[in-house]
Amino acid sequence: MKIGLGVPAFLLANRSEIADRVGRRLQCEVALHLYARRLVSMGRAAELSGLSRGAFEEAATLAGALRNYGSTDLDADLAFAGS
């Protein structure tokens, strides 16, 4: 499903580079919102944002999003480190 968003023309004023930047920023904000609310994983949010995983992790940190890292994740990491 795609959702459209109307942006007033005066904000873009025939500047496609601004429209592209606004679109990418909104895409990242939506991904951050979904991740922060634990609706998607870090990997899925990075994919949705259009950023690399590392770049999305940095954006999430800068946005103050808490990591969705629970005891199951810790157990998996410890098992992997011990193997």
N, CA, C and O atoms as CSV, one atom per row, in Angstrom:
chain,resi,resn,atom,element,x,y,z
A,1,MET,N,N,0.838,-1.164,0.000
A,1,MET,CA,C,0.000,0.000,0.000
A,1,MET,C,C,0.890,1.236,0.000
A,1,MET,O,O,1.913,1.274,0.685
A,2,LYS,N,N,0.509,2.216,-0.747
A,2,LYS,CA,C,1.209,3.497,-0.744
A,2,LYS,C,C,0.262,4.554,-0.223
A,2,LYS,O,O,-0.941,4.521,-0.482
A,3,ILE,N,N,0.825,5.489,0.512
A,3,ILE,CA,C,0.059,6.607,1.029
A,3,ILE,C,C,0.686,7.875,0.475
A,3,ILE,O,O,1.904,8.044,0.520
A,4,GLY,N,N,-0.137,8.750,-0.038
A,4,GLY,CA,C,0.357,10.007,-0.578
A,4,GLY,C,C,0.235,11.115,0.450
A,4,GLY,O,O,-0.597,11.052,1.356
A,5,LEU,N,N,1.070,12.125,0.300
A,5,LEU,CA,C,1.049,13.263,1.196
A,5,LEU,C,C,1.099,14.522,0.355
A,5,LEU,O,O,1.971,14.681,-0.500
A,6,GLY,N,N,0.167,15.401,0.603
A,6,GLY,CA,C,0.155,16.669,-0.118
A,6,GLY,C,C,1.083,17.671,0.544
A,6,GLY,O,O,0.985,17.919,1.745
A,7,VAL,N,N,1.981,18.244,-0.238
A,7,VAL,CA,C,2.895,19.268,0.248
A,7,VAL,C,C,2.574,20.542,-0.518
A,7,VAL,O,O,2.520,20.526,-1.748
A,8,PRO,N,N,2.364,21.633,0.183
A,8,PRO,CA,C,2.037,22.884,-0.502
A,8,PRO,C,C,3.081,23.242,-1.554
A,8,PRO,O,O,4.285,23.143,-1.315
A,9,ALA,N,N,2.605,23.654,-2.704
A,9,ALA,CA,C,3.490,23.954,-3.830
A,9,ALA,C,C,4.517,25.023,-3.501
A,9,ALA,O,O,5.644,24.970,-3.993
A,10,PHE,N,N,4.141,25.998,-2.671
A,10,PHE,CA,C,5.088,27.071,-2.372
A,10,PHE,C,C,6.327,26.562,-1.625
A,10,PHE,O,O,7.380,27.198,-1.672
A,11,LEU,N,N,6.208,25.428,-0.941
A,11,LEU,CA,C,7.375,24.872,-0.257
A,11,LEU,C,C,8.369,24.264,-1.230
A,11,LEU,O,O,9.567,24.203,-0.955
A,12,LEU,N,N,7.871,23.822,-2.352
A,12,LEU,CA,C,8.731,23.146,-3.317
A,12,LEU,C,C,9.143,24.052,-4.466
A,12,LEU,O,O,10.246,23.920,-4.998
A,13,ALA,N,N,8.284,24.950,-4.843
A,13,ALA,CA,C,8.567,25.973,-5.855
A,13,ALA,C,C,9.441,25.479,-7.008
A,13,ALA,O,O,10.495,26.047,-7.290
A,14,ASN,N,N,8.989,24.418,-7.665
A,14,ASN,CA,C,9.692,23.877,-8.841
A,14,ASN,C,C,11.125,23.454,-8.541
A,14,ASN,O,O,11.989,23.545,-9.412
A,15,ARG,N,N,11.378,23.009,-7.359
A,15,ARG,CA,C,12.718,22.564,-6.996
A,15,ARG,C,C,12.659,21.068,-6.708
A,15,ARG,O,O,12.356,20.647,-5.592
A,16,SER,N,N,12.945,20.294,-7.708
A,16,SER,CA,C,12.831,18.846,-7.551
A,16,SER,C,C,13.794,18.296,-6.503
A,16,SER,O,O,13.487,17.302,-5.846
A,17,GLU,N,N,14.962,18.935,-6.337
A,17,GLU,CA,C,15.905,18.444,-5.331
A,17,GLU,C,C,15.342,18.626,-3.922
A,17,GLU,O,O,15.604,17.807,-3.042
A,18,ILE,N,N,14.574,19.689,-3.701
A,18,ILE,CA,C,13.934,19.897,-2.398
A,18,ILE,C,C,12.834,18.865,-2.210
A,18,ILE,O,O,12.691,18.304,-1.124
A,19,ALA,N,N,12.063,18.611,-3.247
A,19,ALA,CA,C,10.994,17.611,-3.166
A,19,ALA,C,C,11.583,16.243,-2.846
A,19,ALA,O,O,11.032,15.505,-2.029
A,20,ASP,N,N,12.690,15.905,-3.481
A,20,ASP,CA,C,13.349,14.619,-3.213
A,20,ASP,C,C,13.831,14.547,-1.770
A,20,ASP,O,O,13.659,13.528,-1.102
A,21,ARG,N,N,14.433,15.626,-1.294
A,21,ARG,CA,C,14.941,15.662,0.073
A,21,ARG,C,C,13.799,15.546,1.085
A,21,ARG,O,O,13.916,14.829,2.078
A,22,VAL,N,N,12.701,16.253,0.829
A,22,VAL,CA,C,11.538,16.182,1.716
A,22,VAL,C,C,10.979,14.761,1.722
A,22,VAL,O,O,10.629,14.233,2.778
A,23,GLY,N,N,10.895,14.152,0.558
A,23,GLY,CA,C,10.391,12.782,0.463
A,23,GLY,C,C,11.247,11.798,1.232
A,23,GLY,O,O,10.727,10.948,1.954
A,24,ARG,N,N,12.563,11.908,1.081
A,24,ARG,CA,C,13.480,11.011,1.805
A,24,ARG,C,C,13.391,11.231,3.312
A,24,ARG,O,O,13.427,10.277,4.089
A,25,ARG,N,N,13.275,12.497,3.720
A,25,ARG,CA,C,13.189,12.808,5.147
A,25,ARG,C,C,11.904,12.246,5.751
A,25,ARG,O,O,11.921,11.684,6.846
A,26,LEU,N,N,10.790,12.401,5.032
A,26,LEU,CA,C,9.516,11.862,5.517
A,26,LEU,C,C,9.564,10.341,5.600
A,26,LEU,O,O,9.044,9.747,6.545
A,27,GLN,N,N,10.183,9.723,4.621
A,27,GLN,CA,C,10.328,8.266,4.610
A,27,GLN,C,C,11.109,7.812,5.840
A,27,GLN,O,O,10.747,6.821,6.474
A,28,CYS,N,N,12.173,8.529,6.176
A,28,CYS,CA,C,12.979,8.194,7.346
A,28,CYS,C,C,12.183,8.435,8.630
A,28,CYS,O,O,12.249,7.628,9.557
A,29,GLU,N,N,11.444,9.521,8.690
A,29,GLU,CA,C,10.654,9.832,9.889
A,29,GLU,C,C,9.592,8.761,10.145
A,29,GLU,O,O,9.354,8.377,11.290
A,30,VAL,N,N,8.964,8.287,9.083
A,30,VAL,CA,C,7.960,7.230,9.239
A,30,VAL,C,C,8.632,5.956,9.760
A,30,VAL,O,O,8.102,5.299,10.655
A,31,ALA,N,N,9.779,5.612,9.211
A,31,ALA,CA,C,10.501,4.420,9.668
A,31,ALA,C,C,10.916,4.565,11.127
A,31,ALA,O,O,10.802,3.610,11.895
A,32,LEU,N,N,11.393,5.735,11.519
A,32,LEU,CA,C,11.767,5.980,12.915
A,32,LEU,C,C,10.555,5.849,13.833
A,32,LEU,O,O,10.645,5.268,14.914
A,33,HIS,N,N,9.448,6.381,13.404
A,33,HIS,CA,C,8.205,6.304,14.186
A,33,HIS,C,C,7.794,4.844,14.394
A,33,HIS,O,O,7.470,4.440,15.511
A,34,LEU,N,N,7.807,4.069,13.329
A,34,LEU,CA,C,7.422,2.659,13.430
A,34,LEU,C,C,8.383,1.874,14.315
A,34,LEU,O,O,7.962,1.029,15.106
A,35,TYR,N,N,9.677,2.158,14.177
A,35,TYR,CA,C,10.675,1.462,14.990
A,35,TYR,C,C,10.538,1.840,16.465
A,35,TYR,O,O,10.562,0.969,17.334
A,36,ALA,N,N,10.396,3.120,16.747
A,36,ALA,CA,C,10.306,3.582,18.130
A,36,ALA,C,C,9.100,2.991,18.846
A,36,ALA,O,O,9.117,2.817,20.065
A,37,ARG,N,N,8.067,2.687,18.096
A,37,ARG,CA,C,6.857,2.104,18.686
A,37,ARG,C,C,6.845,0.580,18.614
A,37,ARG,O,O,5.826,-0.061,18.869
A,38,ARG,N,N,7.997,0.016,18.262
A,38,ARG,CA,C,8.197,-1.434,18.199
A,38,ARG,C,C,7.247,-2.132,17.223
A,38,ARG,O,O,6.834,-3.270,17.442
A,39,LEU,N,N,6.914,-1.428,16.151
A,39,LEU,CA,C,6.045,-2.012,15.132
A,39,LEU,C,C,6.850,-2.715,14.044
A,39,LEU,O,O,6.328,-3.577,13.337
A,40,VAL,N,N,8.122,-2.344,13.912
A,40,VAL,CA,C,9.016,-2.994,12.953
A,40,VAL,C,C,10.386,-3.146,13.600
A,40,VAL,O,O,10.727,-2.430,14.541
A,41,SER,N,N,11.159,-4.080,13.085
A,41,SER,CA,C,12.521,-4.309,13.577
A,41,SER,C,C,13.457,-3.226,13.052
A,41,SER,O,O,13.096,-2.442,12.175
A,42,MET,N,N,14.659,-3.198,13.605
A,42,MET,CA,C,15.676,-2.249,13.140
A,42,MET,C,C,15.978,-2.469,11.658
A,42,MET,O,O,16.061,-1.512,10.888
A,43,GLY,N,N,16.140,-3.717,11.266
A,43,GLY,CA,C,16.438,-4.014,9.866
A,43,GLY,C,C,15.327,-3.583,8.931
A,43,GLY,O,O,15.582,-3.006,7.874
A,44,ARG,N,N,14.093,-3.865,9.322
A,44,ARG,CA,C,12.947,-3.478,8.490
A,44,ARG,C,C,12.815,-1.962,8.434
A,44,ARG,O,O,12.515,-1.404,7.379
A,45,ALA,N,N,13.037,-1.296,9.559
A,45,ALA,CA,C,12.958,0.165,9.579
A,45,ALA,C,C,14.031,0.782,8.690
A,45,ALA,O,O,13.774,1.755,7.980
A,46,ALA,N,N,15.235,0.213,8.729
A,46,ALA,CA,C,16.305,0.713,7.863
A,46,ALA,C,C,15.905,0.559,6.402
A,46,ALA,O,O,16.108,1.462,5.590
A,47,GLU,N,N,15.339,-0.585,6.084
A,47,GLU,CA,C,14.876,-0.835,4.714
A,47,GLU,C,C,13.805,0.182,4.313
A,47,GLU,O,O,13.857,0.751,3.223
A,48,LEU,N,N,12.843,0.403,5.195
A,48,LEU,CA,C,11.767,1.356,4.906
A,48,LEU,C,C,12.284,2.779,4.757
A,48,LEU,O,O,11.756,3.563,3.968
A,49,SER,N,N,13.319,3.104,5.520
A,49,SER,CA,C,13.850,4.469,5.498
A,49,SER,C,C,14.642,4.766,4.229
A,49,SER,O,O,14.817,5.923,3.848
A,50,GLY,N,N,15.118,3.706,3.580
A,50,GLY,CA,C,15.967,3.908,2.412
A,50,GLY,C,C,17.422,4.134,2.790
A,50,GLY,O,O,18.248,4.450,1.934
A,51,LEU,N,N,17.740,3.971,4.079
A,51,LEU,CA,C,19.106,4.155,4.562
A,51,LEU,C,C,19.765,2.796,4.771
A,51,LEU,O,O,19.088,1.771,4.857
A,52,SER,N,N,21.081,2.800,4.851
A,52,SER,CA,C,21.776,1.582,5.248
A,52,SER,C,C,21.454,1.316,6.713
A,52,SER,O,O,20.979,2.205,7.420
A,53,ARG,N,N,21.709,0.113,7.162
A,53,ARG,CA,C,21.427,-0.222,8.562
A,53,ARG,C,C,22.212,0.693,9.505
A,53,ARG,O,O,21.661,1.210,10.477
A,54,GLY,N,N,23.486,0.887,9.216
A,54,GLY,CA,C,24.315,1.747,10.063
A,54,GLY,C,C,23.821,3.184,10.093
A,54,GLY,O,O,23.779,3.809,11.153
A,55,ALA,N,N,23.447,3.706,8.931
A,55,ALA,CA,C,22.946,5.080,8.865
A,55,ALA,C,C,21.618,5.208,9.604
A,55,ALA,O,O,21.359,6.219,10.257
A,56,PHE,N,N,20.771,4.168,9.497
A,56,PHE,CA,C,19.502,4.227,10.222
A,56,PHE,C,C,19.740,4.137,11.724
A,56,PHE,O,O,19.080,4.838,12.491
A,57,GLU,N,N,20.669,3.289,12.160
A,57,GLU,CA,C,20.980,3.192,13.584
A,57,GLU,C,C,21.433,4.544,14.123
A,57,GLU,O,O,21.045,4.947,15.220
A,58,GLU,N,N,22.251,5.234,13.347
A,58,GLU,CA,C,22.709,6.564,13.755
A,58,GLU,C,C,21.533,7.538,13.825
A,58,GLU,O,O,21.421,8.313,14.775
A,59,ALA,N,N,20.657,7.496,12.820
A,59,ALA,CA,C,19.480,8.378,12.820
A,59,ALA,C,C,18.577,8.079,14.008
A,59,ALA,O,O,18.019,8.995,14.612
A,60,ALA,N,N,18.430,6.803,14.344
A,60,ALA,CA,C,17.588,6.418,15.486
A,60,ALA,C,C,18.201,6.918,16.788
A,60,ALA,O,O,17.487,7.390,17.673
A,61,THR,N,N,19.511,6.818,16.904
A,61,THR,CA,C,20.189,7.309,18.103
A,61,THR,C,C,20.019,8.815,18.224
A,61,THR,O,O,19.694,9.320,19.298
A,62,LEU,N,N,20.237,9.535,17.129
A,62,LEU,CA,C,20.087,10.991,17.142
A,62,LEU,C,C,18.656,11.413,17.461
A,62,LEU,O,O,18.430,12.457,18.073
A,63,ALA,N,N,17.692,10.592,17.040
A,63,ALA,CA,C,16.280,10.893,17.298
A,63,ALA,C,C,15.863,10.503,18.714
A,63,ALA,O,O,14.754,10.812,19.149
A,64,GLY,N,N,16.762,9.820,19.433
A,64,GLY,CA,C,16.450,9.415,20.801
A,64,GLY,C,C,15.593,8.166,20.898
A,64,GLY,O,O,15.002,7.899,21.944
A,65,ALA,N,N,15.520,7.397,19.816
A,65,ALA,CA,C,14.739,6.157,19.830
A,65,ALA,C,C,15.485,5.113,20.642
A,65,ALA,O,O,16.663,4.852,20.398
A,66,LEU,N,N,14.807,4.524,21.594
A,66,LEU,CA,C,15.405,3.468,22.398
A,66,LEU,C,C,15.544,2.209,21.567
A,66,LEU,O,O,14.698,1.914,20.723
A,67,ARG,N,N,16.613,1.471,21.808
A,67,ARG,CA,C,16.827,0.220,21.084
A,67,ARG,C,C,15.819,-0.819,21.524
A,67,ARG,O,O,15.537,-0.961,22.713
A,68,ASN,N,N,15.283,-1.539,20.569
A,68,ASN,CA,C,14.377,-2.654,20.843
A,68,ASN,C,C,15.237,-3.902,21.031
A,68,ASN,O,O,15.329,-4.746,20.139
A,69,TYR,N,N,15.851,-4.003,22.178
A,69,TYR,CA,C,16.794,-5.080,22.455
A,69,TYR,C,C,16.369,-5.726,23.761
A,69,TYR,O,O,16.555,-5.160,24.838
A,70,GLY,N,N,15.806,-6.900,23.656
A,70,GLY,CA,C,15.288,-7.574,24.833
A,70,GLY,C,C,16.150,-8.735,25.276
A,70,GLY,O,O,17.238,-8.957,24.746
A,71,SER,N,N,15.657,-9.470,26.248
A,71,SER,CA,C,16.411,-10.593,26.805
A,71,SER,C,C,16.623,-11.697,25.771
A,71,SER,O,O,17.641,-12.388,25.806
A,72,THR,N,N,15.681,-11.867,24.863
A,72,THR,CA,C,15.842,-12.868,23.801
A,72,THR,C,C,17.020,-12.503,22.906
A,72,THR,O,O,17.810,-13.366,22.520
A,73,ASP,N,N,17.131,-11.214,22.579
A,73,ASP,CA,C,18.255,-10.746,21.766
A,73,ASP,C,C,19.578,-10.966,22.499
A,73,ASP,O,O,20.567,-11.399,21.906
A,74,LEU,N,N,19.578,-10.662,23.797
A,74,LEU,CA,C,20.787,-10.863,24.595
A,74,LEU,C,C,21.196,-12.321,24.629
A,74,LEU,O,O,22.371,-12.646,24.457
A,75,ASP,N,N,20.220,-13.208,24.852
A,75,ASP,CA,C,20.516,-14.634,24.880
A,75,ASP,C,C,21.104,-15.115,23.553
A,75,ASP,O,O,22.047,-15.906,23.535
A,76,ALA,N,N,20.539,-14.630,22.440
A,76,ALA,CA,C,21.049,-15.016,21.117
A,76,ALA,C,C,22.464,-14.517,20.910
A,76,ALA,O,O,23.311,-15.232,20.376
A,77,ASP,N,N,22.723,-13.274,21.338
A,77,ASP,CA,C,24.070,-12.704,21.192
A,77,ASP,C,C,25.078,-13.464,22.053
A,77,ASP,O,O,26.195,-13.734,21.613
A,78,LEU,N,N,24.688,-13.801,23.257
A,78,LEU,CA,C,25.593,-14.551,24.143
A,78,LEU,C,C,25.881,-15.933,23.605
A,78,LEU,O,O,27.011,-16.414,23.685
A,79,ALA,N,N,24.846,-16.587,23.047
A,79,ALA,CA,C,25.029,-17.912,22.453
A,79,ALA,C,C,25.966,-17.814,21.257
A,79,ALA,O,O,26.832,-18.670,21.074
A,80,PHE,N,N,25.801,-16.780,20.446
A,80,PHE,CA,C,26.650,-16.609,19.278
A,80,PHE,C,C,28.092,-16.331,19.701
A,80,PHE,O,O,29.029,-16.868,19.109
A,81,ALA,N,N,28.270,-15.498,20.722
A,81,ALA,CA,C,29.610,-15.167,21.190
A,81,ALA,C,C,30.312,-16.367,21.808
A,81,ALA,O,O,31.538,-16.466,21.765
A,82,GLY,N,N,29.537,-17.273,22.381
A,82,GLY,CA,C,30.127,-18.448,23.012
A,82,GLY,C,C,30.434,-19.580,22.068
A,82,GLY,O,O,31.101,-20.542,22.451
A,83,SER,N,N,29.956,-19.485,20.828
A,83,SER,CA,C,30.172,-20.586,19.882
A,83,SER,C,C,31.474,-20.491,19.139
A,83,SER,O,O,31.779,-21.352,18.314
